[in-house]
Amino acid sequence: MAISTPRTFGIELTTSAQRIMHNVVPAGKVRRFTLIQMASIDAAADNYGTVRWLDASNGNAANPLLSQVAVPLRDAVPAVVGALALEAGDDLVGLASANAKVHVTVTYFDEDAVT
C-alpha cells in the first residue's frame, strides 16, 4: 500500500466556512489525519472554532469534529484524530467566531484505498 509524504497545512479561519486542506481527497485514496489543532491568534480575547468534514458520498453533508470549541487566549486546542480517515472527494472545512482570530493546522497523509 503506497503512502504519501505527510503534509501539514493551515489557515486563519473566518466567520464563513472555508476549506482547510489544499484539496479534497483524491480518487483511489484514503486521507488519514494525525493532528487537527486550533490556536488563538487574538491577543485580547478567547474565540470559538468549528471544524467539520464533508462527506462526498452523502451530498457533502457536514459532520462536526469540533463544534464551537473555546480557543483560549494565547493557547491552542489540539484534537489528535489518528483514527479519522476521509474517503475520495471528502473535504475538511472550518470557521471561527471572528475573522482572523483562530488558526487551524492539520497534518495528514494519503494512502491507497483498499477495495
C-alpha positions in Angstrom: 0.0 0.0 0.0 1.6 3.3 -1.1 1.6 6.1 1.4 2.3 9.7 0.5 4.6 12.0 2.4 2.8 13.6 5.4 1.6 17.2 4.7 0.9 20.0 7.2 -1.4 22.7 6.1 -3.1 25.5 8.0 -5.2 28.7 7.6 -6.6 31.5 9.6 -10.3 30.9 9.9 -13.1 33.4 9.1 -16.7 33.5 10.0 -17.6 31.7 6.8 -16.9 28.0 6.3 -13.7 27.6 4.2 -11.5 24.7 3.1 -8.7 23.8 5.5 -6.7 21.4 3.3 -5.2 22.2 -0.1 -7.5 19.8 -1.9 -10.2 17.2 -1.5 -9.2 13.6 -1.0 -8.1 12.3 -4.4 -9.8 9.4 -6.1 -8.5 6.0 -5.1 -7.0 7.4 -1.8 -7.9 7.5 1.9 -6.7 10.5 3.9 -5.5 9.8 7.4 -5.1 12.6 10.0 -2.5 12.7 12.7 -3.4 16.2 14.0 -6.0 18.9 13.9 -5.3 21.8 16.1 -6.9 25.3 16.6 -4.7 28.0 18.0 -5.7 31.5 19.2 -4.1 34.3 17.3 -6.0 37.0 19.2 -4.1 38.9 21.8 -7.2 40.2 23.6 -9.9 37.6 23.9 -11.0 33.9 23.7 -12.6 32.8 20.5 -14.5 29.8 19.2 -13.7 27.5 16.3 -15.5 24.8 14.4 -14.1 22.1 12.1 -16.4 19.8 10.0 -15.7 17.1 7.5 -17.8 17.0 4.3 -19.0 13.5 3.2 -18.8 13.5 -0.6 -20.7 10.1 -0.7 -23.7 11.8 1.1 -24.1 15.1 -0.8 -21.3 16.8 1.0 -23.2 16.5 4.3 -21.3 18.5 7.0 -20.2 16.4 10.0 -18.9 18.1 13.1 -15.5 17.2 14.5 -15.1 20.3 16.8 -18.1 22.4 17.2 -17.9 25.9 18.7 -14.9 24.9 20.8 -13.4 27.7 23.0 -9.9 28.5 22.0 -8.4 30.3 25.0 -6.4 33.4 24.7 -2.7 32.6 23.9 -3.4 28.9 23.8 -4.2 26.0 21.4 -6.8 23.2 21.4 -5.3 20.0 20.0 -7.6 17.3 18.6 -5.4 14.4 17.8 -7.5 12.3 15.5 -5.3 9.4 14.4 -8.3 7.2 13.7 -10.0 9.7 11.3 -9.9 8.7 7.7 -11.6 10.5 4.9 -12.5 9.0 1.5 -12.3 10.2 -2.1 -14.0 13.5 -2.6 -14.3 14.3 1.1 -13.1 17.7 2.4 -12.4 19.5 5.7 -13.8 22.9 6.4 -13.6 25.3 9.4 -14.9 28.6 10.7 -14.4 30.8 13.7 -16.5 33.2 15.8 -14.4 36.2 14.5 -12.3 36.7 11.4 -8.5 36.1 11.7 -8.7 35.1 15.4 -8.2 31.4 15.2 -5.7 29.4 13.1 -6.3 25.8 12.3 -3.5 23.3 11.4 -3.9 19.8 10.1 -1.3 17.1 9.5 -2.3 14.2 7.2 -1.1 11.7 4.7 -2.8 9.9 1.8 -2.6 6.2 1.2 -4.1 3.9 -1.5 -7.6 2.8 -0.8 -8.2 -0.9 -0.4 -11.1 -2.1 -2.4 
